[in-house]
């Protein structure tokens, strides 16, 4: 079971003098396993800052925004890193890292829309391996000659 506690402090930029900062949020996350044989995880603390004023973004709104951000981030990052080993790439010059990240996102989008009849499971790594085995499949996919979900 996961439990999160949120603390919100409003200071108007006077404490840390960060330009535009209106509020700070501290999140304590505790995880208690349901299985008694599984050891509990350490308590995690995360800190956030926002320019949203307290009258527009109270604790409930900030908590939802934080959860939604990490839900999207975790889903996309996991797919990009697990399927394409994005974290291991060392290209760091100019616009290349951003451009390659956008291309990876496009590939993930394409993989999510197709079904390959010859595969027992439809995971992204299996689809990539299948498509990489025959470049004609990739050309057919890009030209729209594949059945889309």
MIDOSE-1310 file (N, C-alpha, C; in nm, 2 decimals, decimal comma, always signed):
residues 149
xxxx	+0,08/-0,12/+0,00/+0,00/+0,00/+0,00/+0,09/+0,12/+0,00; +0,05/+0,22/-0,08/+0,13/+0,34/-0,09/+0,05/+0,46/-0,02; +0,12/+0,53/+0,05/+0,06/+0,65/+0,12/+0,15/+0,77/+0,09; +0,08/+0,88/+0,05/+0,15/+1,00/+0,03/+0,10/+1,11/+0,12
xxxx	+0,19/+1,19/+0,17/+0,15/+1,31/+0,25/+0,21/+1,43/+0,18; +0,13/+1,54/+0,17/+0,17/+1,66/+0,11/+0,17/+1,78/+0,21; +0,28/+1,86/+0,20/+0,28/+1,98/+0,27/+0,31/+2,09/+0,17; +0,23/+2,20/+0,18/+0,24/+2,31/+0,09/+0,28/+2,44/+0,17
xxxx	+0,38/+2,51/+0,13/+0,42/+2,63/+0,19/+0,41/+2,75/+0,09; +0,35/+2,86/+0,13/+0,34/+2,97/+0,04/+0,43/+3,08/+0,11; +0,52/+3,14/+0,03/+0,61/+3,24/+0,08/+0,62/+3,36/-0,01; +0,57/+3,36/-0,13/+0,58/+3,47/-0,22/+0,72/+3,51/-0,27
xxxx	+0,81/+3,41/-0,27/+0,94/+3,43/-0,32/+1,03/+3,50/-0,21; +0,99/+3,52/-0,09/+1,07/+3,59/+0,01/+1,18/+3,50/+0,08; +1,15/+3,38/+0,10/+1,24/+3,29/+0,17/+1,36/+3,25/+0,08; +1,34/+3,19/-0,03/+1,44/+3,15/-0,12/+1,48/+3,25/-0,23
xxxx	+1,40/+3,35/-0,24/+1,41/+3,46/-0,34/+1,43/+3,40/-0,48; +1,35/+3,30/-0,51/+1,35/+3,25/-0,65/+1,24/+3,33/-0,73; +1,28/+3,38/-0,84/+1,19/+3,46/-0,92/+1,06/+3,38/-0,96; +0,95/+3,44/-0,93/+0,82/+3,38/-0,97/+0,77/+3,27/-0,88
xxxx	+0,85/+3,23/-0,78/+0,81/+3,12/-0,70/+0,71/+3,16/-0,60; +0,59/+3,09/-0,60/+0,49/+3,12/-0,50/+0,47/+3,02/-0,39; +0,49/+2,89/-0,43/+0,46/+2,79/-0,33/+0,57/+2,68/-0,35; +0,59/+2,61/-0,24/+0,68/+2,49/-0,24/+0,59/+2,38/-0,18
xxxx	+0,62/+2,26/-0,24/+0,55/+2,14/-0,20/+0,65/+2,03/-0,16; +0,63/+1,97/-0,04/+0,70/+1,85/+0,00/+0,61/+1,73/+0,00; +0,66/+1,62/-0,06/+0,58/+1,50/-0,06/+0,65/+1,39/+0,00; +0,59/+1,33/+0,10/+0,65/+1,21/+0,17/+0,57/+1,09/+0,12
xxxx	+0,64/+0,99/+0,06/+0,58/+0,87/+0,01/+0,63/+0,75/+0,09; +0,53/+0,68/+0,14/+0,56/+0,56/+0,22/+0,50/+0,44/+0,15; +0,57/+0,33/+0,14/+0,51/+0,21/+0,08/+0,52/+0,09/+0,18; +0,40/+0,04/+0,20/+0,40/-0,08/+0,29/+0,35/-0,20/+0,21
xxxx	+0,43/-0,30/+0,20/+0,39/-0,41/+0,11/+0,27/-0,49/+0,18; +0,19/-0,54/+0,09/+0,07/-0,62/+0,15/+0,12/-0,76/+0,19; +0,22/-0,81/+0,12/+0,28/-0,94/+0,16/+0,37/-0,92/+0,28; +0,35/-0,99/+0,38/+0,43/-0,97/+0,51/+0,58/-1,02/+0,49
xxxx	+0,61/-1,10/+0,38/+0,74/-1,14/+0,36/+0,83/-1,04/+0,28; +0,76/-0,94/+0,22/+0,83/-0,84/+0,15/+0,87/-0,73/+0,24; +1,00/-0,69/+0,24/+1,04/-0,58/+0,33/+0,98/-0,44/+0,28; +0,95/-0,35/+0,37/+0,90/-0,22/+0,33/+1,01/-0,14/+0,26
xxxx	+0,97/-0,05/+0,18/+1,07/+0,04/+0,11/+1,10/+0,16/+0,20; +1,21/+0,22/+0,17/+1,24/+0,34/+0,25/+1,14/+0,45/+0,21; +1,13/+0,54/+0,31/+1,04/+0,66/+0,29/+1,11/+0,75/+0,19; +1,04/+0,80/+0,09/+1,09/+0,90/-0,01/+1,04/+1,03/+0,02
xxxx	+1,12/+1,13/+0,00/+1,08/+1,27/+0,00/+1,11/+1,34/-0,13; +1,01/+1,41/-0,18/+1,03/+1,49/-0,31/+0,99/+1,63/-0,28; +1,05/+1,72/-0,35/+1,02/+1,86/-0,33/+1,00/+1,93/-0,47; +0,90/+2,02/-0,47/+0,85/+2,08/-0,59/+0,83/+2,23/-0,56
xxxx	+0,85/+2,31/-0,66/+0,82/+2,45/-0,66/+0,73/+2,49/-0,77; +0,64/+2,59/-0,74/+0,55/+2,63/-0,85/+0,53/+2,78/-0,84; +0,50/+2,84/-0,95/+0,46/+2,98/-0,96/+0,31/+3,00/-0,94; +0,23/+2,90/-0,93/+0,09/+2,91/-0,92/+0,06/+2,96/-0,78
xxxx	-0,02/+3,07/-0,77/-0,06/+3,13/-0,64/-0,15/+3,04/-0,56; -0,15/+3,05/-0,43/-0,23/+2,96/-0,35/-0,38/+2,97/-0,38; -0,43/+3,08/-0,42/-0,57/+3,09/-0,45/-0,61/+3,02/-0,57; -0,52/+2,99/-0,66/-0,55/+2,91/-0,78/-0,51/+2,77/-0,78
xxxx	-0,41/+2,73/-0,69/-0,37/+2,60/-0,68/-0,34/+2,56/-0,53; -0,45/+2,51/-0,47/-0,43/+2,46/-0,33/-0,37/+2,33/-0,33; -0,36/+2,27/-0,21/-0,29/+2,14/-0,19/-0,35/+2,03/-0,27; -0,48/+2,02/-0,29/-0,54/+1,91/-0,37/-0,51/+1,93/-0,51
xxxx	-0,51/+2,05/-0,57/-0,48/+2,07/-0,71/-0,33/+2,04/-0,73; -0,24/+2,08/-0,64/-0,10/+2,05/-0,66/-0,07/+1,91/-0,65; -0,13/+1,84/-0,56/-0,11/+1,69/-0,54/-0,16/+1,62/-0,67; -0,27/+1,66/-0,73/-0,31/+1,60/-0,85/-0,22/+1,63/-0,97
xxxx	-0,17/+1,75/-0,98/-0,08/+1,79/-1,08/+0,05/+1,71/-1,07; +0,10/+1,69/-0,95/+0,22/+1,61/-0,93/+0,20/+1,46/-0,97; +0,09/+1,40/-0,93/+0,06/+1,26/-0,97/+0,05/+1,25/-1,12; -0,02/+1,34/-1,18/-0,04/+1,33/-1,33/+0,09/+1,35/-1,40
xxxx	+0,18/+1,44/-1,35/+0,31/+1,46/-1,42/+0,39/+1,33/-1,42; +0,39/+1,27/-1,30/+0,48/+1,14/-1,29/+0,41/+1,03/-1,36; +0,28/+1,02/-1,37/+0,22/+0,91/-1,44/+0,26/+0,92/-1,59; +0,25/+1,03/-1,65/+0,29/+1,05/-1,79/+0,44/+1,03/-1,80
xxxx	+0,52/+1,09/-1,72/+0,67/+1,08/-1,73/+0,71/+0,93/-1,71; +0,66/+0,86/-1,61/+0,70/+0,72/-1,59/+0,66/+0,63/-1,71; +0,55/+0,65/-1,76/+0,50/+0,57/-1,87/+0,59/+0,59/-1,99; +0,61/+0,71/-2,03/+0,69/+0,74/-2,15/+0,83/+0,71/-2,13
xxxx	+0,89/+0,75/-2,02/+1,03/+0,72/-1,99/+1,06/+0,57/-1,99; +0,97/+0,50/-1,92/+0,99/+0,35/-1,91/+1,00/+0,29/-2,05; +0,90/+0,33/-2,13/+0,90/+0,27/-2,27/+1,02/+0,31/-2,35; +1,06/+0,44/-2,34/+1,18/+0,48/-2,42/+1,31/+0,42/-2,37
xxxx	+1,32/+0,40/-2,24/+1,44/+0,34/-2,18/+1,44/+0,19/-2,20; +1,33/+0,13/-2,17/+1,33/-0,02/-2,18/+1,33/-0,07/-2,32; +1,26/-0,01/-2,41/+1,25/-0,05/-2,55/+1,38/-0,01/-2,63; +1,42/+0,12/-2,60/+1,53/+0,17/-2,69/+1,65/+0,21/-2,61
xxxx	+1,66/+0,18/-2,49/+1,78/+0,21/-2,41/+1,82/+0,35/-2,41; +1,73/+0,44/-2,40/+1,75/+0,58/-2,42/+1,86/+0,64/-2,32; +1,85/+0,59/-2,20/+1,94/+0,64/-2,09/+2,09/+0,61/-2,12; +2,11/+0,51/-2,20/+2,25/+0,47/-2,23/+2,31/+0,54/-2,35
xxxx	+2,23/+0,62/-2,42/+2,29/+0,69/-2,54/+2,37/+0,80/-2,49; +2,48/+0,83/-2,56/+2,58/+0,93/-2,51/+2,59/+1,05/-2,60; +2,50/+1,06/-2,70/+2,50/+1,17/-2,79/+2,46/+1,29/-2,72; +2,54/+1,40/-2,71/+2,51/+1,51/-2,62/+2,53/+1,65/-2,69
xxxx	+2,55/+1,65/-2,82/+2,58/+1,78/-2,89/+2,47/+1,84/-2,96; +2,45/+1,97/-2,95/+2,35/+2,04/-3,03/+2,21/+1,99/-3,01; +2,13/+1,98/-3,12/+1,99/+1,94/-3,11/+1,97/+1,79/-3,13; +2,08/+1,72/-3,15/+2,07/+1,57/-3,18/+2,00/+1,49/-3,06
xxxx	+2,03/+1,52/-2,94/+1,96/+1,44/-2,83/+1,81/+1,46/-2,83; +1,77/+1,59/-2,85/+1,63/+1,62/-2,86/+1,56/+1,56/-2,98; +1,63/+1,57/-3,09/+1,57/+1,51/-3,21/+1,55/+1,36/-3,21; +1,66/+1,29/-3,15/+1,65/+1,15/-3,14/+1,54/+1,11/-3,04
xxxx	+1,52/+1,19/-2,93/+1,41/+1,16/-2,84/+1,28/+1,17/-2,90; +1,26/+1,28/-2,99/+1,13/+1,29/-3,06/+1,11/+1,17/-3,16; +1,22/+1,13/-3,22/+1,20/+1,01/-3,31/+1,16/+0,89/-3,23; +1,22/+0,87/-3,11/+1,19/+0,75/-3,03/+1,04/+0,76/-2,99
xxxx	+0,99/+0,88/-2,96/+0,85/+0,90/-2,92/+0,76/+0,86/-3,04; +0,80/+0,90/-3,16/+0,72/+0,86/-3,28/+0,72/+0,71/-3,30; +0,83/+0,65/-3,28/+0,84/+0,50/-3,30/+0,75/+0,43/-3,20; +0,75/+0,48/-3,07/+0,67/+0,42/-2,97/+0,52/+0,44/-3,01
xxxx	+0,49/+0,56/-3,06/+0,35/+0,58/-3,11/+0,31/+0,48/-3,22; +0,40/+0,46/-3,31/+0,37/+0,37/-3,42/+0,36/+0,23/-3,37; +0,45/+0,19/-3,28/+0,44/+0,05/-3,22/+0,31/+0,03/-3,15; +0,26/+0,13/-3,09/+0,13/+0,12/-3,01/+0,01/+0,10/-3,10
xxxx	+0,02/+0,14/-3,22/-0,09/+0,14/-3,31/-0,10/+0,01/-3,40; +0,00/-0,07/-3,40/+0,00/-0,19/-3,49/-0,01/-0,32/-3,41; -0,07/-0,42/-3,48/-0,07/-0,55/-3,43/+0,00/-0,64/-3,53; +0,09/-0,73/-3,49/+0,16/-0,82/-3,58/+0,10/-0,96/-3,56
xxxx	+0,04/-1,02/-3,66/-0,03/-1,14/-3,64/+0,06/-1,26/-3,60; +0,19/-1,25/-3,65/+0,28/-1,36/-3,62/+0,34/-1,37/-3,48; +0,31/-1,26/-3,40/+0,37/-1,26/-3,26/+0,27/-1,30/-3,16; +0,31/-1,39/-3,07/+0,22/-1,44/-2,96/+0,19/-1,33/-2,86
xxxx	+0,28/-1,25/-2,83/+0,26/-1,13/-2,74/+0,29/-1,00/-2,82; +0,23/-0,90/-2,79/+0,24/-0,77/-2,86/+0,32/-0,67/-2,78; +0,43/-0,70/-2,73/+0,51/-0,61/-2,66/+0,60/-0,52/-2,75; +0,63/-0,40/-2,71/+0,71/-0,32/-2,79/+0,85/-0,38/-2,83
xxxx	+0,92/-0,44/-2,74/+1,05/-0,50/-2,78/+1,03/-0,61/-2,89; +0,92/-0,69/-2,88/+0,90/-0,80/-2,97/+0,86/-0,74/-3,11; +0,78/-0,63/-3,11/+0,74/-0,57/-3,23/+0,87/-0,51/-3,30; +0,96/-0,44/-3,22/+1,08/-0,38/-3,28/+1,17/-0,49/-3,34
xxxx	+1,18/-0,60/-3,27/+1,27/-0,71/-3,32/+1,21/-0,76/-3,45; +1,08/-0,78/-3,46/+1,01/-0,83/-3,58/+1,04/-0,73/-3,69; +1,01/-0,60/-3,67/+1,03/-0,51/-3,77/+1,17/-0,49/-3,82; +1,27/-0,50/-3,73/+1,41/-0,49/-3,76/+1,46/-0,61/-3,84
xxxx	+1,39/-0,72/-3,83/+1,43/-0,84/-3,91/+1,40/-0,83/-4,06; +1,31/-0,74/-4,09/+1,28/-0,72/-4,24/+1,24/-0,57/-4,26; +1,33/-0,50/-4,33/+1,31/-0,36/-4,35/+1,19/-0,33/-4,44; +1,15/-0,43/-4,52/+1,03/-0,42/-4,61/+0,91/-0,40/-4,52
xxxx	+0,91/-0,46/-4,40/+0,79/-0,44/-4,31/+0,79/-0,30/-4,26; +0,90/-0,24/-4,24/+0,91/-0,10/-4,19/+0,86/-0,01/-4,30; +0,90/-0,03/-4,42/+0,86/+0,05/-4,54/+0,71/+0,04/-4,55; +0,65/-0,08/-4,55/+0,51/-0,10/-4,56/+0,44/-0,03/-4,44
xxxx	+0,49/-0,03/-4,32/+0,43/+0,04/-4,21/+0,42/+0,19/-4,24; +0,54/+0,24/-4,28/+0,54/+0,39/-4,30/+0,46/+0,43/-4,42; +0,43/+0,34/-4,52/+0,35/+0,38/-4,63/+0,20/+0,35/-4,60; +0,17/+0,30/-4,48/+0,03/+0,28/-4,44/-0,03/+0,15/-4,49
xxxx	+0,05/+0,06/-4,52/+0,00/-0,07/-4,57/-0,01/-0,18/-4,46; -0,02/-0,13/-4,34/-0,04/-0,22/-4,23/-0,17/-0,20/-4,16; -0,22/-0,30/-4,10/-0,35/-0,29/-4,03/-0,32/-0,22/-3,90; -0,39/-0,11/-3,87/-0,38/-0,04/-3,75/-0,49/-0,08/-3,66
x	-0,46/-0,08/-3,53/-0,56/-0,11/-3,42/-0,68/-0,02/-3,43
